[in-house]
Amino acid sequence: MPWWLWLLLVALAFLLAATAAALQLRGDPFARATLAALRRLSWRQRFEVARAIARDRRVPRLARWLPLALAVYLAFPIDLIPDVIPLLGQLDDVLAVALVLWLLIRLVPHEVIEEHLSSFVGDGQTANR
């Protein structure tokens, strides 16, 4: 089998896995509530929440490295599906973000997320720091 066909099969498998992750995120009530709370925060507050969660000792090391790996993947010029292919080239980046979000929701203990998020969100309003 030619190399490009293997590459296409790997890319399709990745897209299927990431699509399944995105759909599962949509149906998870904790993920939906967390993402809704994060939408109410400013970008600076979101960054502070992410930094506080990353510094927490209860968070697994893999969960700390995933966002960095995602940033490297998004910044790296070589993708699983080249960006010159219309729509599919950008779709793999979107699905990579969804896959990392899904993994983070699964890896980081819910108590840690709730604890750090509640320090910024209180009674429907954002807390000032």
N, C-alpha and C positions, 0 to 999 in steps of 0.2 A: 504494500500500500504506500502511496507517495507521502512525503513528509507533511505536505500542506493539508492532506486529508486528516492525518493524525492531529494536527494543530486545530483544525476545524472541529473535530470531535471533542477535544479537550475544552475548547472554548464553549461549545454547546453544553457540555456537562457542567461547566462553571456557571453558565447562564441559568440552567435549570435549577441548580442548587441555590443560587442567589435569589431566584424568583420564589422558590419555596420558602426561603428565609424571610423574604419581604412579606409574603402572604401570611406567614405565621406571626410575624410582628404585628400585623394589622389586627389579628384576632386575639392577641394577648392583652387582657385587661390591664395588667400592671404596666406593660410597655406603652399602651395608649394613655394611661393616666400620667406616666412619667413624661412622655413626649408633650402632652398637653400642658403640664406644669412648666416644662422647659420653654415652651413657646411664649409663655407670659413673662419670661425674664429677658433682660437686655443681653446683648452679646457679651458684654463684660461680665455680667453675673453668670452666664452660662459657662464662660471660661473659668471663673472662680469655682463654680460647682465641680466642673471636670477636674480642675487642679486639686481640689480638696479630696475628691474621690480617689484620684491617682495616688495621693500621698498617704491614704489610709492603709494601715498595715494589714487589714483584713481582706484587701483586694488581692487576688492572685497575680503573680508576676506576668502571666500571659496577657491578662486584661490590661496591664499597664503598657505593654509593648504593642498591642494591636493597633491603637490609633497612630502610632509612629509608623508601623508597617503600612497602614493604609495611606498615610501621607506620602511615603516613599513610592508606593505603587501609583498613586495619582500623579505624582510629579515626574515619574520616570517616563521617558518618551516611548518606550516599547510596552505595548499592552497585549493582552491575550487576543483581543480583536482590535486591529489597527483603527485609529480614529478616522482614517480616510474613507472607511466604509460608512456610508450615511446611516444614521440612527443606531445601528448596532455598535459602532465604535464608541459612542457616548453612553450607550445603555450598559455596557460592561462596567463603566466607572460608577454609575448610579447603583447598580446591583452589588458592586463591591462595598459601597458604603452601607447598603442595607444589610449585607452579610455581616459586616463588622459590628453594626448596631445590634443585630440579633445575638451575636456571640457575646457582646458586652453585657446585654441584658441577662443572658444566661450565666455568665461567669461571675459578675459582680454580685455579692449578696444583696438582696432587696433591702435589708435593714440599713446597709451602708448608703444606698442611693436615697432612701427615704430620710435618713438622718441629715445628710448634707443638703438635700434639696429643701427640706423643711426649714433650714436656717436662712434660706433666701425667700421662700414663699410662705406667707402666713395670712390666713383669713382672706384668701383671694387676692391679696396685694403682695407686691414684692417688698422684702425687707431692705432697708437701707444699711449699707455697710460703710 
